[in-house]
Amino acid sequence: MKLLATDMDGTFLRDDKSYSEEFNDLYNQMLKQGIQFVIASGNQYEALVCKFDDDIKDDLYYLCENGTKIVYRGDVIYKHCLETDDYQHALNILKEDEECMLVVSGVKHAYILKKFEDRKDFITLFIKNIVFVDSFDEIDDEILKFSVANFDGKIEDRFEVIKKRINPKFRVVTTGNVWFDIFYNTINKGTSLQHLLDLLGISNEEAGAFGDQMNDYEMLQTVKYGYAMANAMPPVKEVAYQVIDSNENDGVILKIKEILKGNY
């Protein structure tokens, strides 16, 4: 094994957003065995890098915003942005539902309407680099994707409505209990991870990945060793090399221990 990539929410992180204190020691053991550790998340780089200690965080590759951007040591080494016409088409549809909170994710910042500032405590659990705007017309940035948060328990209904209305070049995918993302259907964590594997000269047979949600679906199939959490969505489990323990039981940590012993 030369590379391990992990999703964060519902996978590496427990439900309270913490992770095992054993990780730092295991990370050093991975380094000694030549295993590169990669974070692959729908979240922003700024919301991911702060999770790790100073002596670790800059050595990790971050596949951010569902694979639309890769960051290493603070530098963007890959990005795939929306074309202007495609961005406007999606924005016009998504902003119609004023009950949902729309997040426009750019290369520089994430943008949210000011009327949702009272939900800042919730928002900052997932997004750190935020600019609140009166109108999305104020944005001057390259756009990577959209995220929608639904607070009334009707996420599935809204998800289906958006899927039917939006241009088929977009993919609509759940990323959590109240979130779904919209981005180009040619881009996902799997395509981004493949780009990184090629960059590092690592074969798919020498790589593993952990995930739980549908935005991890392709990533788990990109590598030989795709590990689905016990709490994963059924389709994710179906394509996995192996189903491991849940995020609450530190399934990723337990599997890393096995991998370090040669048990893939």
C-alpha positions as CSV (number, residue, x, y, z in Angstrom):
1,M,0.0,0.0,0.0
2,K,1.4,3.4,-1.0
3,L,-1.6,5.7,-0.6
4,L,-4.7,5.9,1.6
5,A,-7.4,8.4,1.0
6,T,-10.2,9.1,3.4
7,D,-13.5,11.0,3.5
8,M,-14.0,13.0,6.7
9,D,-17.6,13.4,7.9
10,G,-19.2,10.0,8.6
11,T,-15.9,8.2,7.9
12,F,-12.7,9.4,9.5
13,L,-14.6,11.7,12.0
14,R,-16.9,10.6,14.7
15,D,-20.4,12.1,14.7
16,D,-19.1,14.8,17.1
17,K,-16.4,15.8,14.6
18,S,-13.6,14.3,16.7
19,Y,-11.2,11.5,15.8
20,S,-9.0,9.0,17.6
21,E,-6.0,10.3,19.5
22,E,-4.2,7.2,18.1
23,F,-4.1,8.8,14.6
24,N,-0.9,10.8,15.1
25,D,1.1,7.7,16.0
26,L,-0.4,5.7,13.2
27,Y,0.4,8.5,10.7
28,N,4.1,8.4,11.7
29,Q,3.9,4.6,11.2
30,M,2.4,5.1,7.7
31,L,5.2,7.5,6.8
32,K,7.8,4.9,7.8
33,Q,6.1,2.4,5.5
34,G,5.9,4.9,2.7
35,I,2.1,5.4,2.7
36,Q,0.8,8.8,1.6
37,F,-2.3,9.9,3.5
38,V,-4.9,11.9,1.6
39,I,-8.0,13.8,2.7
40,A,-10.9,13.6,0.3
41,S,-13.9,15.6,1.3
42,G,-16.8,17.7,0.0
43,N,-15.6,20.4,2.4
44,Q,-13.3,23.4,2.0
45,Y,-9.6,23.2,2.4
46,E,-9.8,25.7,5.3
47,A,-12.3,23.4,7.1
48,L,-10.1,20.4,6.7
49,V,-6.5,21.6,7.4
50,C,-7.5,22.9,10.8
51,K,-8.4,19.4,11.9
52,F,-4.8,18.2,12.0
53,D,-1.7,19.1,14.1
54,D,0.9,21.5,12.7
55,D,3.5,18.8,12.2
56,I,1.1,16.7,10.0
57,K,-1.3,19.1,8.2
58,D,1.2,20.4,5.6
59,D,2.2,16.8,4.6
60,L,-1.3,15.8,3.5
61,Y,-2.9,16.2,0.1
62,Y,-6.4,17.6,0.3
63,L,-9.0,16.7,-2.4
64,C,-11.5,19.4,-1.5
65,E,-15.0,20.4,-2.6
66,N,-15.8,16.9,-3.9
67,G,-12.7,16.6,-6.0
68,T,-13.0,20.0,-7.8
69,K,-9.8,21.2,-6.2
70,I,-6.6,19.6,-4.8
71,V,-4.5,21.6,-2.3
72,Y,-1.0,20.7,-1.1
73,R,0.9,22.8,1.4
74,G,-1.6,25.7,0.9
75,D,-1.2,25.7,-2.9
76,V,-3.9,24.8,-5.4
77,I,-2.3,22.2,-7.6
78,Y,-5.5,21.3,-9.5
79,K,-8.9,22.8,-10.0
80,H,-12.0,22.3,-12.2
81,C,-14.3,25.3,-12.3
82,L,-17.7,25.9,-13.8
83,E,-18.2,27.6,-17.1
84,T,-20.0,31.0,-16.8
85,D,-23.2,29.8,-18.7
86,D,-23.4,26.6,-16.7
87,Y,-22.9,28.4,-13.4
88,Q,-25.7,30.9,-14.2
89,H,-28.1,28.1,-15.3
90,A,-27.6,26.2,-12.1
91,L,-27.7,29.3,-9.9
92,N,-31.0,30.4,-11.4
93,I,-32.6,27.1,-10.5
94,L,-31.1,26.7,-7.1
95,K,-31.8,30.2,-5.8
96,E,-35.6,29.7,-6.4
97,D,-36.0,27.7,-3.3
98,E,-35.6,30.4,-0.6
99,E,-36.2,28.0,2.3
100,C,-32.9,26.1,1.6
101,M,-29.5,27.6,2.2
102,L,-27.4,27.8,-0.9
103,V,-23.6,27.9,-0.7
104,V,-21.7,28.9,-3.8
105,S,-18.2,27.5,-3.5
106,G,-15.5,29.5,-5.2
107,V,-11.7,29.1,-5.4
108,K,-11.2,32.0,-3.0
109,H,-14.2,31.8,-0.7
110,A,-17.6,30.3,-0.1
111,Y,-20.6,32.6,-0.5
112,I,-23.8,32.6,1.4
113,L,-26.7,35.1,1.5
114,K,-26.7,37.4,4.6
115,K,-30.1,36.2,5.6
116,F,-28.5,32.9,6.8
117,E,-25.9,34.6,9.1
118,D,-28.0,33.5,12.1
119,R,-27.0,29.9,11.2
120,K,-23.3,30.7,11.4
121,D,-22.6,28.3,14.2
122,F,-23.9,25.4,12.1
123,I,-22.3,26.7,8.9
124,T,-18.8,26.9,10.4
125,L,-18.9,23.2,11.3
126,F,-18.4,22.6,7.6
127,I,-17.2,25.9,6.0
128,K,-14.6,28.2,7.5
129,N,-13.8,30.6,4.7
130,I,-17.2,32.4,4.2
131,V,-18.3,35.6,2.8
132,F,-21.9,36.6,3.4
133,V,-23.4,38.6,0.5
134,D,-26.6,40.5,-0.2
135,S,-26.8,39.0,-3.6
136,F,-24.9,36.3,-5.5
137,D,-24.4,38.9,-8.2
138,E,-21.6,40.4,-6.0
139,I,-19.4,37.3,-6.4
140,D,-16.1,37.8,-8.3
141,D,-14.5,34.4,-8.2
142,E,-14.1,31.2,-10.1
143,I,-16.8,28.8,-9.0
144,L,-16.2,25.1,-8.2
145,K,-19.6,23.8,-7.1
146,F,-22.8,24.5,-5.2
147,S,-24.0,23.1,-1.9
148,V,-27.5,23.1,-0.6
149,A,-28.5,22.7,3.1
150,N,-32.1,21.7,3.9
151,F,-33.4,22.2,7.4
152,D,-37.0,21.0,7.2
153,G,-36.4,17.2,6.7
154,K,-37.4,17.3,3.0
155,I,-34.0,16.8,1.5
156,E,-35.0,13.8,-0.6
157,D,-37.9,15.8,-2.2
158,R,-35.7,18.7,-3.0
159,F,-33.0,16.5,-4.2
160,E,-35.3,14.8,-6.8
161,V,-36.7,18.2,-8.0
162,I,-33.3,19.6,-8.6
163,K,-32.1,16.4,-10.4
164,K,-35.0,16.6,-12.8
165,R,-34.6,20.3,-13.6
166,I,-30.9,20.8,-13.8
167,N,-28.8,20.3,-16.9
168,P,-27.7,16.7,-17.2
169,K,-24.0,17.8,-17.3
170,F,-24.4,18.4,-13.6
171,R,-24.4,15.8,-10.9
172,V,-26.6,16.1,-7.8
173,V,-25.3,14.0,-4.9
174,T,-26.0,13.7,-1.1
175,T,-23.0,14.5,1.1
176,G,-24.6,14.3,4.5
177,N,-27.9,14.2,6.4
178,V,-28.9,17.8,5.4
179,W,-26.5,18.5,2.5
180,F,-26.4,17.8,-1.2
181,D,-23.9,19.1,-3.7
182,I,-24.1,20.1,-7.4
183,F,-21.1,20.0,-9.7
184,Y,-20.0,18.7,-13.1
185,N,-20.8,15.0,-13.6
186,T,-17.4,14.4,-15.1
187,I,-15.7,15.4,-11.8
188,N,-15.8,13.5,-8.5
189,K,-13.5,12.4,-5.8
190,G,-12.5,9.4,-8.0
191,T,-11.4,11.5,-10.9
192,S,-9.5,13.8,-8.6
193,L,-7.8,10.9,-6.8
194,Q,-6.9,9.4,-10.2
195,H,-5.2,12.7,-11.1
196,L,-3.3,12.6,-7.8
197,L,-2.2,9.0,-8.3
198,D,-0.9,9.8,-11.7
199,L,0.9,12.8,-10.4
200,L,2.6,10.8,-7.6
201,G,3.3,7.8,-9.9
202,I,1.2,5.4,-7.7
203,S,-0.9,2.6,-9.3
204,N,-4.6,2.0,-8.4
205,E,-3.6,-1.4,-7.1
206,E,-1.3,0.2,-4.6
207,A,-4.0,2.5,-3.1
208,G,-7.0,2.4,-0.8
209,A,-9.8,4.7,0.2
210,F,-12.5,5.0,2.9
211,G,-16.0,6.5,2.5
212,D,-19.6,6.4,3.4
213,Q,-21.7,8.7,1.2
214,M,-22.6,8.7,-2.5
215,N,-19.9,11.3,-3.1
216,D,-17.4,8.6,-2.2
217,Y,-18.9,6.0,-4.6
218,E,-16.5,6.5,-7.5
219,M,-13.5,7.0,-5.2
220,L,-13.9,3.6,-3.7
221,Q,-14.0,2.1,-7.2
222,T,-10.9,4.0,-8.4
223,V,-8.6,2.1,-6.0
224,K,-8.2,-1.6,-5.5
225,Y,-8.9,-1.4,-1.8
226,G,-12.2,0.5,-1.4
227,Y,-13.4,0.4,2.2
228,A,-17.0,1.3,3.1
229,M,-18.0,2.2,6.6
230,A,-20.6,0.1,8.4
231,N,-22.8,3.3,8.4
232,A,-22.3,3.8,4.6
233,M,-25.1,4.1,2.1
234,P,-26.1,0.7,0.6
235,P,-24.7,1.4,-2.9
236,V,-21.4,2.4,-1.4
237,K,-21.2,-0.9,0.4
238,E,-22.0,-2.8,-2.7
239,V,-19.0,-1.5,-4.6
240,A,-16.6,-1.7,-1.7
241,Y,-13.7,-4.2,-1.5
242,Q,-14.6,-4.5,2.2
243,V,-17.1,-3.1,4.7
244,I,-15.4,-2.1,7.9
245,D,-16.5,-0.8,11.3
246,S,-18.5,2.4,11.7
247,N,-17.1,6.0,12.1
248,E,-18.3,6.1,15.7
249,N,-16.2,3.0,16.4
250,D,-13.1,4.4,14.7
251,G,-13.4,2.0,11.8
252,V,-10.7,3.9,9.7
253,I,-8.2,3.8,12.6
254,L,-8.8,0.1,13.2
255,K,-8.4,-0.7,9.5
256,I,-5.2,1.4,9.2
257,K,-3.8,-0.7,12.1
258,E,-4.5,-3.9,10.0
259,I,-3.1,-2.4,6.8
260,L,0.2,-1.5,8.7
261,K,0.4,-5.2,9.5
262,G,-0.1,-6.2,5.9
263,N,-3.8,-7.2,6.2
264,Y,-5.5,-5.4,3.4
